[in-house]
Amino acid sequence: MEVPAVDVNELKQAWLINAQATWNNPNKQLGRDLLVQLCRPGANVDAVAARVWYLDKLVKEAIVKAASDPHDVPFYVPR
């Protein structure tokens, strides 16, 4: 599945708001109306939502992996 390109600033803003909203409520999701307000007119809101969803899954997976073995995480940098 190909996901269309999105504006990086819109993605950052949506990601931060999603992270704040779901930190203590993991089953909560951003509403489409909120994403429409965050994005510029004409933006592909569905593509922004898809990328936020993918990032959320990747970050959670990395956190679980880091908690189990910090040396097995691809971005681990020894001090």
ZIZI-V954944 format. One record per helix or strand of 2 or more residues. SS is the DSSP state (helix for helix, strand for strand). FROM is the first residue (numbers start at 1). TO is the last residue. If there is no record, write none. Layout:
BEGIN
ss:SS from:FROM to:TO
ss:SS from:FROM to:TO
END
This chain:
BEGIN
ss:helix from:8 to:22
ss:helix from:32 to:38
ss:helix from:45 to:68
ss:helix from:70 to:72
END
